[in-house]
Amino acid sequence: MSNNHKIWVEEYEQNIPLFLNNKIGTVHSVFNNGLNILMGDRLFFIGTIKNGKLPFGIHLNKESVQALLSSIHLPEKVRWNEESAELYFENSQVTICFKKGLPFANMIKKPSGEFFTSPEILQPFISILTSSVEKTGLDIDIAEFLIDYLSDQEAETPEVRAMYHLMKTLHTNNEVDAEKAVRYFLGRGRGLTPSGDDHLVGLLAIHKVSNAFSPVFVNTLKKILNHESVTTDIAKEYLLYALNGQFSSSIVQIINHLSADEWNIRIVEKYLRELITVGHSSGIDTAFGLLIGILSIKYWRNN
């Protein structure tokens, strides 16, 4: 790649230029399909839409991503110029220009009626998560979990006991219980987004559309994330956006289809199959978070 090479953004989350705000940042982490930059205390992803459109995503085509990755010389400083709407990588002398990019917003739509009243709502999750997936990243067998939970069986492993506790505290006003439940899952598991955090992202997507969970649960999670270093930087970023009601497009398309007046089980199954391919177990763990959120609402309303 020649010096002073300019790459054009295809799409970007609409609020990202406001967050960049003439700051100097660094390249935080590099992957096969893109990289993260750290500006201030927030992360932004520059790369493909392999894992969907991210709530902190600046998306390029595959060729541009490969050109960018091949040119990076770490450590790499990144500068934002608000006037020209460009990110400049100093060592690589590469410019990422936003001017031709299309802004997007991954918005969960407000349902016209009460969400998750249909008894069929669990069917696509049961179909896909029990046939396509053996276990979550925290080693929970989803089929066994569903059988035990729906038949009121006692939890046999620490992970399942913690999951039962979490599901109950989603509706509690007890701050001690909420904090214990949340702390168990934050940062638990391997990878850039540990499985416990992915579960919580899925739960927050259900809360966004249903508003069913206790403010104590949500505020406890928010307080811990804002004041402590309890998980990876990338997982924290996903959770902060989720607390603000913003999610990846792979989650949003599932929720928005389910919240429509009429939804098709085959379409939901298609979207779930797409979600569970994300990462090593990240998509599976997020989908399981959606499932336990739905289950907890049904249990809460029936009791």
Summary of the structure (lengths in Angstrom):
residues: 303
radius of gyration: 20.1
end to end distance: 62.9
largest distance: 65.4
contacts: 1002
relative contact order: 0.14
helix: 47%
strand: 16%
